[in-house]
Amino acid sequence: MFLNVIIPGYRASGTILRTIESVLGVGYIYKGDFDVTVVDSSNDNTADVVAESGFKVNLIKLPEQAYPGKARNHGVLNTKGDVLCFIDADAWADRGWLESIHDHLTKHPDVGAVGGPVLNGNPGEGYSQIAHWCEFSGYGPNAPEGKRRVQPTVNVAIRREVFEKYGAFLEDQFGNEDVLLFDRMSKANVQLHFNRLQRVYHRNKTTIDEINKHQYRLGESTGRARVKYDLPGKILTKPGMWVFIPLIKMHLMRWRILTQEKDEFPKFLASWPRVYRAMLWFMHGFREGVKKAKGEKT
């Protein structure tokens, strides 16, 4: 089994080397066949940092900024391995990441893709924990193993034959490209698993302003996708239904933290006003995305 690690990069000069080193670093467990491909669309020196690092990676430089889905698709087209392993340029892999992917897919030949926990990589910085809850609650180290409907592409591995049949990633917007791919797989009864051993650490945004803007952007892409595609939650695109989004998201977040990460619950309660405000930004972005998508349809 040959593993292709694909990393989309945009203005990632300060983080990309840690990502690469976490996969290639000396002393890491996995000894099987794999390679690393970085697909960079930055207008900074990210590509130079990678090229001059001395790390053995395949570097693809795109001529203009690309959303992560497009960058990942380029990585797929320029690799030939059996399994496509995706990680982001602001994340780094746990020591056993590749081995856990290999072992799980070997043990479960009927599984088309496998993901795992996304842990907070900078818990002591600013409001990073709020950012982490907003984006990755339900993907912690104690989340239930087994079948899943969706998995963030910051930490997922997909068999190539599955990707080529049900891919590729959506290229024309930021966010929801993973939801769309896994929805197609789910409708075709292709299994996605969650494996607790397959861990990555994600560097989260640290200021309230950054968090709110990011949630607005995610909300906009989510609203747009719910209008254009037959996805769960499409009912929320109907007039007035979007007002329930913050309540729904807060309820799910609270339940996941309480059942999976109990130690974090007191801090979550203390941070409730800021988390809820971030969800309001998501709601406004969702409404704008729905409006834009309906305009495009007409």
N, C-alpha and C positions, 0 to 999 in steps of 0.2 A: 504494500500500500504506500503510494507516494503522496505526500502532503504538500500542497501549495499554500503558503501563508501570503495573504494579500492585504496590503495596508494602503488605504487611500489617504493622501496627505494634502493639506492646504494650510499654508502658513504655519507649518509644524516644526520649524527649525529648532525650537526650544525643547521639544518633547520626543521627536521622532527617533533619536538615537537610543533613548531608553526603551522604546517599544521594540526596536530591532534587537537590541542587546538581550532583552528578556526572552527572545526566541532563540537567538544564536549563542548566547553567553556560554562561556566555558563552565563546565561542571553541571550543566542542565541534564535532566534525566534522559530525554528522548535521543535514541541513537539510530533511529530509522531514517529512511530516505525522505528528504524534504528540501524545499527552497523557499526563499523570501522574495516577494516582489513589492516594490513601493511604486505607487502610481501618484505622481505629484502634479498638481495643477496650480501651484503657488506663483505669486509674483514677487516672492522674496527669495532668500537663499536656501530654502529647504533642500532643493535638489543638490546644491553644492555641498551642504553639510553631509548628506548621505554619500555622495560620490567621494568625498575626501575622508570619510570615516575609517576606511580600511575594511569595513564589513563586506562580506561576500553576499551582495544582494543584486537582484535585477531591478534596474531603475528605469521607469517609463515616465517621460516628461510630456505632459499634455500642453498644447499651445495656449489654452485659456482656462479660466476657472471652471471646474466641473463639480456638480453635486456628487456626494459620496457614491450614489448608485452608479453613475456613469463611470467613475474611477474604478469601482469594483468590477464592472463589466469589462473594462479594458484589461484589468488584471487577469480575469478569467480567459479572455481571448488570447492572451500572451503566455499562458501556461498550459501544461499538458498532464498534470497529475490526476490522481484518482479522487482526492478529497480537497475541497476548497475551504481553507481556514481563514476566517475574516476577523481582524482586530483593527481598532482605530489608532490613529497616530497620537492620540492623547490618552492612551491606555497602555498597560504593560501586562504581560502574561505571568501567571504563577509558574513556579519552577516545573511543575508536572503537566503543563497545559497540553502540549502536543502528545505526550504519552497517554493522557486521559482521553483525548479525542481518538487516537488510534485504537486503544483498548476497548472503548465503548462501541465503536463502529464494527470492530472485529467480533465482539461478543454478541452484537445485535445486527446481523446482516440484513434484517428487514427494515431497519431504521434508515430514513433518508437523510436526516440532519440531526445534529446534536448541539445544544448550547449549554451554558452553565452560569454560575453566579457572576454578577458584576458588583465588585466591592468598591467602597469609597477609597480612592487613592490618596486623597489629601484631607482627611477628616478634621485636622486641626486648623484649617485655613478658612477664615471668614465664615460665610454661610454655606459652605460646601455640602454640609449634611442636608440642608433644605433642598439644594439642587439635586442631591442624590435621591432623596425620597420622592421628589416630583417626577423623576425620570426612571428610576430603577427599583422602586418598591415592588416586592414580589419576586425579585431576582437575587435574593441574598443567599448566604451559605446554608440557611435552614429551610429554603423553599422546597416544596415537595418534588421528589424525583419522578421521572417517568414522562408520560405523554404531555405535550404542551401544544397550544395553538399558535403561539408566536414567541419569538426570542429576539432580543436586540442584536443587531449585526456587529456590535462592538465585541461580541463573543459568540461566534457560531461557526460550525463546520458543516458543509453540505457535500454530499457525494456529487461528483461531476455529472454523472448521468441524470441525476435528479434535477440539478440546476439547468442543464441543457434542455431538459424536457419542459420544466415549469418556470424557468427564468425568462428573461433576465430581470435585473433590478430596474425599477422605474428611474428614468434619467432626468426628467424635466422638473423636479421639485426636490426640496430638502425635506426629508422625513417621510415615513410611511412606506418606503420602498421595501422594508423588511416585512411589514404587515401584509402587503399585497402578495409578495412571493409565498409566504407561509399560508396565506389564505388559499392560494391556488393549489398548494400541496395538500392542504387539509381537505379540500373539496375532491381531490383525487385519491384520498385515503392514504397519503404518504405520511409516515410517522415522523414527527419531530419530538425528540427527547430532551429532558433537562437532566444534566449530570452534575452533581455537586462538586465533583473533583475537578471539573473544567473551569478554573477560576481566572478571571482577569481583574485588574485594578484600574479604575477610570478616574482621571483627574477632572473634578467638577468645577463649575464656575463658582466664584467666591463672593460676589457682591449681589445685593438684592436687585440692582438695576440689570446686571447681566442675566440673572435668573429669570426675571420677568420678561425681558426681551426674548430670551430663548424659548420660554413657554409660549409666548405669543406666536413665534415662528413655528413651533411644533403644532400649536392649535390650528394655525392657518393651513398647514399641509394636511392635517387630519381632516379638517372640514372639506377641503378640496377633494381629497381622496374619497370621502364618504359620498360625495355627490357623483363623482365620475365612475366609481366602481361599486360593485355589489359586496359591501363589507358589513360585518356586524356593527351595530350602532348607527346605521343609516337613518333610523327614525329621528335621531337628534338633529338632522338637517331640516326637518319640517319647521314651519314658522313658529317661533316662540319656544321650541323645545330646547334650544341651546342654553336656556337659563338654568336647566337642571344639571348641566355639565359639572360645575364646581362641586355641587353636593354629591354627585355620583363619584367623582374622582376622590374627593376627601373621604367618603365612606370606604371605598376600596383600599385607599392608602392606609387608613386607620386600622382596618381589619387585617391587612397584610402585616403591618408592623406589630400589632398586638398578638397575632398568632405565630409569627415567624421570628420576630426580633424584639421580644418583650423588653429587653434591657433599654431599648431606644424609645420606648413609649412615653416615659415622663418628659424626655426632651422634645418629643414630637408634640405633646400637649402644650408645652411652653412655647413652642414655635408656631402653634396653630394659626395665629393671625397672618404671619408672613407666608406660610404655606398656602393658606386660603387665598391670599392676594395673588400669589403666583398662578393659582388655578383660575382666578378671574381674568388674568392676562391670557391664559390658554383659551378661555371661553370667548374672549373678544377676538382672538386670532382665528378661532374656529368659525365664528360668525362671518368674519371677513373672507375666509377661505371658501365658505359656502356661497357667499355672494359673488365672488369672482368666478367660481366654477359654474354657477348657474348662468352668469353672463356669457361665459365662453360657450355654453351649450346653445344659447339663443343666437 
